[in-house]
Amino acid sequence: MIAAVRGWHAALGALLFFLAPGATAADDLIGAARELALKTAAFAGRGEPVSVTWRNAGSPGSLEFNQARGAFEDAVREAGGRVTEVAPVAEAHLTLSENQTQYLMVEEIRQLGQVPKGDDRQVWIAAWRRAETAAHGNIAPGVTLEKKLVWEQNEPILDAVFPGGNLLVLSPGKVTLYARQNGQWEPRQSVPLMSVKPQPRDVRGHLRLNGANFQAYLPGLLACSGSLEPELVMDCRPTDEPWVLESGSRAMLLASFSPARNYFDGRVTTQTGLRKTVAPFFSAASVEEQGRQLWLLAMVDGSTRIFDSGFDSVGGVAGWGSDIAGTEARCGTGFQVLATKAGDESDTLRAFTVVNRVPAPLTAPVEFPGPVTALWPAGAGSVLAVAHDLATNRYAAYLIAVVCGS
């Protein structure tokens, strides 16, 4: 619901009057933010710039607060407006507040310039149901992340998989198969890789396993197909085919990798065949929420965006790093996103669940001796994380499993 009153002080005094318990509200935070954004774009005029400031005067946490900002700015752009500090024609001040039953989003907007067009000032109020209980009730108690070291070496590790009890490691210059002997991994075979183009500084690669067969994706428009039986063989060819990104055991996305960079260029194809182009991103993870699929992308600009099944942006997340991965364990909603923290030195990894398009922490963070350089799904309930130990300059691969509480 949106109420309109004249004057900022009048709006604050009228909050409880307009939004008494039981009043009709927007479906959620995203809906409330989009309602205000559409009014903002109409007030400023199509294509006109608007400056926006925010204040959190209630109990919504930083994740919800940044979700509101992201949804609002996305909706303004979708309606033909622009959020910018450069030569704005209007300025908007938004405040998040609450009463006993609802969260409130209050906006005061005024026109700038010498000649106002009609009413030069408006105040709108949007509300949605308080959902702390719903948002956190699905978090299972005692859920933890279990970290197990599986391999370390001097050369960067791009990815690793476990075919038939063995270990297959992808490095920038080779693929190596290891077998377990006397409790240790011993090299069995190695096949060199020949890149058709110079590799970027922070080279990335990905392995996909299908029984005794595998695929290796590398930058420089190189794709390899290989087999492990009766011995390790591999054939590589130049290609512009997209990489296959998996999230858990059921979600899949095709994404085009930028050949001279270390990120995806934004061209994606969903499992339903939908093709969309979004901003460039580093990594992707998927969850299901009330039967609806959501994708989360760690963008090159440092933000994390949430996309619906039509791959339209519906929110954002703050404080995550560039590596995220999806997995499935019977904890909480059954779908988890593991995310690194923002920063370049030591790193952590933490599992989140997503409820009402808002990520909520599911576990305490696990720590690494340096930055995480690769993060890929590794089967139900686990991911493979590679960390670069800056003190020893070695790379270590870990299996990280989501362990449900009793």
SULQUI-V379490 format. One record per residue. RES is the residue in one letter. PHI is phi as a letter, one per 30 degrees, with the letter a starting at -180 (999 if undefined). Layout:
res->RES phi->PHI
res->RES phi->PHI
//
This chain:
res->M phi->999
res->I phi->b
res->A phi->c
res->A phi->c
res->V phi->b
res->R phi->c
res->G phi->j
res->W phi->d
res->H phi->d
res->A phi->d
res->A phi->d
res->L phi->d
res->G phi->d
res->A phi->c
res->L phi->e
res->L phi->d
res->F phi->d
res->F phi->d
res->L phi->b
res->A phi->d
res->P phi->e
res->G phi->j
res->A phi->d
res->T phi->d
res->A phi->b
res->A phi->d
res->D phi->d
res->D phi->a
res->L phi->e
res->I phi->d
res->G phi->d
res->A phi->d
res->A phi->d
res->R phi->d
res->E phi->e
res->L phi->d
res->A phi->d
res->L phi->d
res->K phi->d
res->T phi->d
res->A phi->d
res->A phi->d
res->F phi->d
res->A phi->d
res->G phi->j
res->R phi->e
res->G phi->i
res->E phi->d
res->P phi->d
res->V phi->b
res->S phi->c
res->V phi->b
res->T phi->b
res->W phi->b
res->R phi->b
res->N phi->c
res->A phi->c
res->G phi->b
res->S phi->c
res->P phi->e
res->G phi->d
res->S phi->d
res->L phi->d
res->E phi->d
res->F phi->e
res->N phi->d
res->Q phi->d
res->A phi->d
res->R phi->d
res->G phi->d
res->A phi->d
res->F phi->d
res->E phi->d
res->D phi->d
res->A phi->d
res->V phi->d
res->R phi->d
res->E phi->d
res->A phi->d
res->G phi->j
res->G phi->c
res->R phi->b
res->V phi->c
res->T phi->a
res->E phi->c
res->V phi->d
res->A phi->h
res->P phi->d
res->V phi->c
res->A phi->a
res->E phi->b
res->A phi->b
res->H phi->c
res->L phi->c
res->T phi->b
res->L phi->c
res->S phi->b
res->E phi->a
res->N phi->b
res->Q phi->d
res->T phi->c
res->Q phi->b
res->Y phi->d
res->L phi->b
res->M phi->b
res->V phi->c
res->E phi->b
res->E phi->c
res->I phi->b
res->R phi->b
res->Q phi->d
res->L phi->c
res->G phi->j
res->Q phi->d
res->V phi->b
res->P phi->d
res->K phi->c
res->G phi->i
res->D phi->d
res->D phi->d
res->R phi->b
res->Q phi->b
res->V phi->b
res->W phi->b
res->I phi->b
res->A phi->c
res->A phi->b
res->W phi->b
res->R phi->d
res->R phi->d
res->A phi->b
res->E phi->e
res->T phi->d
res->A phi->d
res->A phi->d
res->H phi->c
res->G phi->d
res->N phi->d
res->I phi->d
res->A phi->d
res->P phi->d
res->G phi->i
res->V phi->d
res->T phi->b
res->L phi->c
res->E phi->c
res->K phi->c
res->K phi->b
res->L phi->d
res->V phi->c
res->W phi->a
res->E phi->b
res->Q phi->a
res->N phi->d
res->E phi->d
res->P phi->e
res->I phi->c
res->L phi->c
res->D phi->a
res->A phi->a
res->V phi->b
res->F phi->b
res->P phi->d
res->G phi->h
res->G phi->i
res->N phi->c
res->L phi->b
res->L phi->c
res->V phi->c
res->L phi->c
res->S phi->c
res->P phi->e
res->G phi->c
res->K phi->a
res->V phi->c
res->T phi->b
res->L phi->c
res->Y phi->c
res->A phi->c
res->R phi->d
res->Q phi->b
res->N phi->h
res->G phi->i
res->Q phi->b
res->W phi->d
res->E phi->c
res->P phi->d
res->R phi->c
res->Q phi->a
res->S phi->b
res->V phi->b
res->P phi->d
res->L phi->c
res->M phi->c
res->S phi->d
res->V phi->d
res->K phi->b
res->P phi->e
res->Q phi->d
res->P phi->d
res->R phi->d
res->D phi->c
res->V phi->d
res->R phi->b
res->G phi->a
res->H phi->b
res->L phi->c
res->R phi->b
res->L phi->c
res->N phi->b
res->G phi->i
res->A phi->c
res->N phi->c
res->F phi->b
res->Q phi->b
res->A phi->b
res->Y phi->c
res->L phi->b
res->P phi->d
res->G phi->i
res->L phi->h
res->L phi->b
res->A phi->b
res->C phi->b
res->S phi->b
res->G phi->b
res->S phi->b
res->L phi->c
res->E phi->b
res->P phi->d
res->E phi->b
res->L phi->d
res->V phi->b
res->M phi->a
res->D phi->b
res->C phi->c
res->R phi->b
res->P phi->d
res->T phi->a
res->D phi->c
res->E phi->d
res->P phi->d
res->W phi->d
res->V phi->c
res->L phi->c
res->E phi->c
res->S phi->b
res->G phi->i
res->S phi->c
res->R phi->b
res->A phi->c
res->M phi->b
res->L phi->b
res->L phi->c
res->A phi->b
res->S phi->d
res->F phi->c
res->S phi->d
res->P phi->d
res->A phi->c
res->R phi->b
res->N phi->b
res->Y phi->b
res->F phi->d
res->D phi->d
res->G phi->j
res->R phi->d
res->V phi->b
res->T phi->b
res->T phi->d
res->Q phi->d
res->T phi->d
res->G phi->j
res->L phi->d
res->R phi->c
res->K phi->b
res->T phi->b
res->V phi->c
res->A phi->d
res->P phi->e
res->F phi->b
res->F phi->c
res->S phi->a
res->A phi->b
res->A phi->b
res->S phi->b
res->V phi->b
res->E phi->c
res->E phi->b
res->Q phi->h
res->G phi->i
res->R phi->c
res->Q phi->d
res->L phi->b
res->W phi->c
res->L phi->c
res->L phi->b
res->A phi->d
res->M phi->d
res->V phi->d
res->D phi->d
res->G phi->j
res->S phi->c
res->T phi->b
res->R phi->c
res->I phi->c
res->F phi->b
res->D phi->d
res->S phi->d
res->G phi->d
res->F phi->h
res->D phi->c
res->S phi->d
res->V phi->b
res->G phi->l
res->G phi->b
res->V phi->b
res->A phi->c
res->G phi->i
res->W phi->c
res->G phi->d
res->S phi->d
res->D phi->c
res->I phi->b
res->A phi->a
res->G phi->c
res->T phi->a
res->E phi->b
res->A phi->b
res->R phi->d
res->C phi->b
res->G phi->h
res->T phi->d
res->G phi->j
res->F phi->b
res->Q phi->b
res->V phi->c
res->L phi->c
res->A phi->b
res->T phi->d
res->K phi->c
res->A phi->d
res->G phi->k
res->D phi->c
res->E phi->c
res->S phi->d
res->D phi->b
res->T phi->b
res->L phi->b
res->R phi->b
res->A phi->c
res->F phi->b
res->T phi->c
res->V phi->b
res->V phi->b
res->N phi->h
res->R phi->i
res->V phi->b
res->P phi->d
res->A phi->b
res->P phi->e
res->L phi->c
res->T phi->b
res->A phi->d
res->P phi->d
res->V phi->c
res->E phi->c
res->F phi->b
res->P phi->d
res->G phi->a
res->P phi->d
res->V phi->d
res->T phi->c
res->A phi->a
res->L phi->b
res->W phi->b
res->P phi->e
res->A phi->b
res->G phi->j
res->A phi->e
res->G phi->i
res->S phi->b
res->V phi->b
res->L phi->c
res->A phi->c
res->V phi->c
res->A phi->b
res->H phi->c
res->D phi->d
res->L phi->d
res->A phi->d
res->T phi->c
res->N phi->i
res->R phi->c
res->Y phi->c
res->A phi->b
res->A phi->c
res->Y phi->b
res->L phi->c
res->I phi->c
res->A phi->c
res->V phi->d
res->V phi->c
res->C phi->d
res->G phi->d
res->S phi->d
//
